[in-house]
Amino acid sequence: MVKGQGKSKLIATIVVLAVTLITIGVIALLQNNTRQASTDTETKVETTKDDSTPTESMPAEPEKSVNTPAASDVDPSTLSTIDIEPLGVAVSYTKGIPGFEFGVKRSSDGSQYVEFSAPELVGSKCTNDAGSFVSIIKDIKSSEDASTISQKVTVGGTTYGLSLTGSDCTSNIELLKRYQTAFSNGFSRLKEL
């Protein structure tokens, strides 16, 4: 009878030890995922509903001429802003567009840029399409980057350029134009954090 009790205690100890190890492993995994998520530069912005329809004044293709509308031309009450901490700027855009994501990246020549995208813009025409609709490039260094700029603004001695993504990949050109117009309207209000 004593041998049976010893085996039962041994089995109970092993079970308790296994449960403890599994619990510690799960906690470590969750903490690692949380830590990894906090260091990621990808950010999602809550989706907002906009029932307005796009107007005819939206550009069909991104403009190649560089123009910077005066900041006073845009009513600030029609704009929202989002802080892009890695670039040290606050980006303005027209209120009412659906939600979007952004990621801060670095090009091969060392230029930093923030790329804005929306899952609703992902098309099936291009490989690895992320639904990007606009990028803001800090300190434009390459002639390739300069050729894609539709607007420029200088803030605190640093020049930023707005680059509108082409409509080749998306399957929703109308929504792409709404996003691009929203960011084009607010670009002149770019400011340092």
Buried (B, 14 or more C-beta within 10 A) or exposed (E): EEEEEEEEEEEEEEEEEEEEEEEEEEEEEEEEEEEEEEEEEEBEBEEEEBEEEEEEEBEEEBEEEEEBBEBEEBEEEBBBBBEBEBBBBBBBBBEBBBEBBBBBEEBEEEBBBBBBBBEBBBBEEEEEBBBBBBBBBBEBEBEEBBEBBBBBBEBEEBEBBBBBBEBEBBBBBEBBBBBBBBBBBBBBBBBEE
